[in-house]
Amino acid sequence: MLSTMQDAPLSIAQLLRHGASVHGASEVVTWTESGPRRVSYADIGKRCAQLAHALRGLGVEGDERVATFMWNNSEHLEAYLAIPSMGAVLHTLNIRLFPEQLIHVANHAEDRVIIVDPSLIPLLSPQLPSLTTVKHIIVTGSSTAGLEAPEGVQVHTYEGLIADQPTEFDWPEVDELSAAAMCYTSGTTGDPKGVVYSHRSIYLHSMQVCMSDGPNLAQGDRALAVVPQFHAMSWGLPYAAFMIGASLIMPDRFLQPAPLAAIIASEKPTFAAAVPTIWQGLHLYLEQNPQDISSMREVLIGGSAVPPALMHAFEADHNVSVLHAWGMTETSPLGSVARPPAGVTGDAMWKYRYSQGRFPASVQARLIDDDGKVVAHDGVSVGELEVRGPWITGSYYGVDAEDKFNDGWLKTGDVGSITADGFLSLSDRSKDIIKSGGEWISSVDLENAVMGHPDVTEAAVIGVPDEKWDERPLVAVVLRAGSETTMSELQQYLSDKVAKWQLPENWAVVQEVPKTSVGKFDKKRLRADYHEGGLEVTRL
Amino acid sequence: MLSTMQDAPLSIAQLLRHGASVHGASEVVTWTESGPRRVSYADIGKRCAQLAHALRGLGVEGDERVATFMWNNSEHLEAYLAIPSMGAVLHTLNIRLFPEQLIHVANHAEDRVIIVDPSLIPLLSPQLPSLTTVKHIIVTGSSTAGLEAPEGVQVHTYEGLIADQPTEFDWPEVDELSAAAMCYTSGTTGDPKGVVYSHRSIYLHSMQVCMSDGPNLAQGDRALAVVPQFHAMSWGLPYAAFMIGASLIMPDRFLQPAPLAAIIASEKPTFAAAVPTIWQGLHLYLEQNPQDISSMREVLIGGSAVPPALMHAFEADHNVSVLHAWGMTETSPLGSVARPPAGVTGDAMWKYRYSQGRFPASVQARLIDDDGKVVAHDGVSVGELEVRGPWITGSYYGVDAEDKFNDGWLKTGDVGSITADGFLSLSDRSKDIIKSGGEWISSVDLENAVMGHPDVTEAAVIGVPDEKWDERPLVAVVLRAGSETTMSELQQYLSDKVAKWQLPENWAVVQEVPKTSVGKFDKKRLRADYHEGGLEVTRL
């Protein structure tokens, strides 16, 4: 039996039309050296039409890729809306990739146009000769100064290009399953892999951002999007803001604590989103430079686990509620959100809020053990998290990666447990967990325990081969300058903090823990160092 | 370019799985003669599996229709979830239809099974011999007393049927575009027409119910669903509650002010939904029987325009906010919701809240004038409202109704204006508006003006043929018993309330304004009375 419902596709063009008309008075604020710069959503709508005409004029047709190499700003928002709405595909280039990664992803996606901010020209320019498919570079603003384009590549200013274009565009009706935007993961292993979002997935995800079990973004909100637009679509805030009419506050390149504090003072955001290090930096800064930041009803923190101390500090010192969430580029990225069950208070409430949170109805989650069996959601049993849903990726663009999927579910590479009422607690990455005599030891838990020692500034834990137990933990520590703490003193320090059988016997002092391009511990590199004899290991 | 997103259909089964597991502790409360009866969502999940097994056992396969003839209660919720999840189609029969309409819709939908509440057996039983496709009647509870089934129809008790069934069911994965539920409109003209909702449309609509520009239903809410489950799917509350984990409070047949007040006292709802007459009755009752009802953060009112006085009364007397909304069976039903723009206060805020409200991103709206042209959204220009979107019907089941659609848009039959920021104000039904010399006169505005006179208890306005002006208004009034007010006094009373050219010259006193099966003015009947000479018209 057929339904009688209309065949009305979910599309970015509909978000653009809606935001620019019904919420035309909402605004996007971009921070500059001289303070805020404002554009209304009504004007964003007109400028999106102009940008689309300009891109057509440059020959962009069909599903060709138009890339951005940009900070968070109003022009980046225009690219977010106009490029998918005209049927092309937005590719957000991560400005923090290593040069060889950047070249790989731009060529792999076959980017035809790149829109770049003037302040990022020095990062992009040297790589241009290696980009084989790019025909046009568009520099935001009115000057292309500093950009050296290779032969065959045309350079334009953004304002010059759109200036005389019509302010209306007849947005085509698209198949909702078609590609709208793509983002490459900054994976720690191998080349970055491309995730391609559809109009449908972005639209559904935007609804979730405005739902009560999600961030609950609302029309009156002023959302400070610190999380970059090149990082998992700024967690979906730009599209959700246009869906609901929330205003957006974009920090551009001013991501340090002092300008962030100035942005908050000037623009009074009600909501904000960023990784933990941003909030840690802001909190330290505010200790020295007190300021009321309580306009923010809630700050969304994800990307890595939030230290409980940080959550308490924001609440106690600033009357700002921290909302912990889990997701990844592959999940659009909203997976779980740590809203405690209504009515729960005190320690029980905090336990829920420390967790990675609960999945919405649209994201199914399951845990798989070493034998491939589904593990109970009992808050104790541990397995690798697999997820499924309409905004979860089912493959990667143009590469074979079957080992990342299990019967249609995405293998997240995260290991943890889920309670009967659906709350996820992650303990480690599956590739980092240490499998010792059939039991799993969380490298992250050990690291946190070691880093509790006052003389330890960094600690990374990896599994190393062991004849008896298969694997045992090795701790690489960075000691405070001048510290004379010994490895056995550190082991002793752990003795009342972890189970006896988990106590590490392998220790190494290092100058620095190697990091990936996005600043995470590079344990792949650390393991290579170990196997190549690059670590001086003390065995206790 | 293909997206890499998973092919994960939006389905009722996913709502059922999610609500019954993650929100297993939430509950549905059904009111009974002896107070509340409670079932947890975890148990609803088990009983849904049992119901599905039982229906399979009765031979229900594929997309066969299973109808309900029920009040709002936990068994009706189970039918809502289990029937579409097993791939069958739920048909909610309107218990207030005239017998010939009921027979028509049950036969037209080819209902195979009907689930009926014991208290409704007297309404259903006499029609059973006329139902040509029904093979099974299931009576909720444990007794079939009073039901006389025709030959060939088997009768079962609900509890007997499900008692020994397994509490798990392997819900099939459905095409999200397939039929999930159907509801016939109680149209004032012709036979009721069937709207068939898809899994996709119900799922998307449920998300909207939990969004900040919708009712914003949340996990901690306790939603009192007074609006019947046989009336536009109880405005989507049952499905949305399972999506988000809000508890449901179902009044069953106890819809009078006194039991509603008792339900509120006992169950402390935070949210409620009903048509204006329910709230008017409750407000009057509470004047005589004071009670704190402020557990309700918000009451959603739709179905017909809300009198501003009622909104103010609830806010001033009871500290309960009234949320006005517009929709129809054909729109699932959430169309527009009257949340004022953030920060607007005082009279301006009230003007927004009196209106029919603003459409969400998923519902496009336009106004069409007599010439078929799109009218500006300027708050002044008037046209017939047409809507388009993924939960708006694009046809009716098994009938040709092309005149109800315009190039894929649903013609709502409502006439009004829309402001630049998207707020809809309805003035009349298109078939009731009076077209006088090229200008439109709202019959509703005239009725409201006449009903302001203290001696008038009811007034209905229709257009009647006029040689000079094409049409002119006729007012049919019901006077207070014993009143000696004359028609010219009423016309005089209007003279400072409506424009001179709108002043009606045709008047008729009637004993009662004829009503439709759902209690609305039956203007079709009134027009027929006029043309058949059944009205005694005074021409001034």
Chai-1 contact restraints between the chains, C-beta under 6 A:
chainA,res_idxA,chainB,res_idxB,connection_type,confidence,min_distance_angstrom,max_distance_angstrom,comment,restraint_id
A,M1,B,D63,contact,1.0,0.0,6.0,A-B,restraint_1
A,M1,B,V89,contact,1.0,0.0,6.0,A-B,restraint_2
A,M1,B,A179,contact,1.0,0.0,6.0,A-B,restraint_3
A,S3,B,A179,contact,1.0,0.0,6.0,A-B,restraint_4
A,S3,B,V196,contact,1.0,0.0,6.0,A-B,restraint_5
A,S3,B,S198,contact,1.0,0.0,6.0,A-B,restraint_6
A,T4,B,V195,contact,1.0,0.0,6.0,A-B,restraint_7
A,T4,B,V196,contact,1.0,0.0,6.0,A-B,restraint_8
A,T4,B,T393,contact,1.0,0.0,6.0,A-B,restraint_9
A,T4,B,S395,contact,1.0,0.0,6.0,A-B,restraint_10
A,T4,B,Y397,contact,1.0,0.0,6.0,A-B,restraint_11
A,M5,B,S198,contact,1.0,0.0,6.0,A-B,restraint_12
A,M5,B,S201,contact,1.0,0.0,6.0,A-B,restraint_13
A,Q6,B,I392,contact,1.0,0.0,6.0,A-B,restraint_14
A,Q6,B,G394,contact,1.0,0.0,6.0,A-B,restraint_15
A,A8,B,R388,contact,1.0,0.0,6.0,A-B,restraint_16
A,A8,B,G389,contact,1.0,0.0,6.0,A-B,restraint_17
A,A8,B,P390,contact,1.0,0.0,6.0,A-B,restraint_18
A,L15,B,A361,contact,1.0,0.0,6.0,A-B,restraint_19
A,H18,B,A361,contact,1.0,0.0,6.0,A-B,restraint_20
A,V22,B,G422,contact,1.0,0.0,6.0,A-B,restraint_21
A,D63,B,M1,contact,1.0,0.0,6.0,A-B,restraint_22
A,V89,B,M1,contact,1.0,0.0,6.0,A-B,restraint_23
A,A179,B,M1,contact,1.0,0.0,6.0,A-B,restraint_24
A,A179,B,S3,contact,1.0,0.0,6.0,A-B,restraint_25
A,V195,B,T4,contact,1.0,0.0,6.0,A-B,restraint_26
A,V196,B,S3,contact,1.0,0.0,6.0,A-B,restraint_27
A,V196,B,T4,contact,1.0,0.0,6.0,A-B,restraint_28
A,S198,B,S3,contact,1.0,0.0,6.0,A-B,restraint_29
A,S198,B,M5,contact,1.0,0.0,6.0,A-B,restraint_30
A,S201,B,M5,contact,1.0,0.0,6.0,A-B,restraint_31
A,M207,B,M207,contact,1.0,0.0,6.0,A-B,restraint_32
A,C210,B,M211,contact,1.0,0.0,6.0,A-B,restraint_33
A,C210,B,S212,contact,1.0,0.0,6.0,A-B,restraint_34
A,M211,B,C210,contact,1.0,0.0,6.0,A-B,restraint_35
A,M211,B,M211,contact,1.0,0.0,6.0,A-B,restraint_36
A,S212,B,C210,contact,1.0,0.0,6.0,A-B,restraint_37
A,S212,B,N216,contact,1.0,0.0,6.0,A-B,restraint_38
A,S212,B,A218,contact,1.0,0.0,6.0,A-B,restraint_39
A,D213,B,I244,contact,1.0,0.0,6.0,A-B,restraint_40
A,N216,B,S212,contact,1.0,0.0,6.0,A-B,restraint_41
A,A218,B,S212,contact,1.0,0.0,6.0,A-B,restraint_42
A,Q219,B,A342,contact,1.0,0.0,6.0,A-B,restraint_43
A,G220,B,A342,contact,1.0,0.0,6.0,A-B,restraint_44
A,M243,B,A361,contact,1.0,0.0,6.0,A-B,restraint_45
A,I244,B,D213,contact,1.0,0.0,6.0,A-B,restraint_46
A,A342,B,Q219,contact,1.0,0.0,6.0,A-B,restraint_47
A,A342,B,G220,contact,1.0,0.0,6.0,A-B,restraint_48
A,A361,B,L15,contact,1.0,0.0,6.0,A-B,restraint_49
A,A361,B,H18,contact,1.0,0.0,6.0,A-B,restraint_50
A,A361,B,M243,contact,1.0,0.0,6.0,A-B,restraint_51
A,R388,B,A8,contact,1.0,0.0,6.0,A-B,restraint_52
A,G389,B,A8,contact,1.0,0.0,6.0,A-B,restraint_53
A,P390,B,A8,contact,1.0,0.0,6.0,A-B,restraint_54
A,I392,B,Q6,contact,1.0,0.0,6.0,A-B,restraint_55
A,T393,B,T4,contact,1.0,0.0,6.0,A-B,restraint_56
A,G394,B,Q6,contact,1.0,0.0,6.0,A-B,restraint_57
A,S395,B,T4,contact,1.0,0.0,6.0,A-B,restraint_58
A,Y397,B,T4,contact,1.0,0.0,6.0,A-B,restraint_59
A,G422,B,V22,contact,1.0,0.0,6.0,A-B,restraint_60
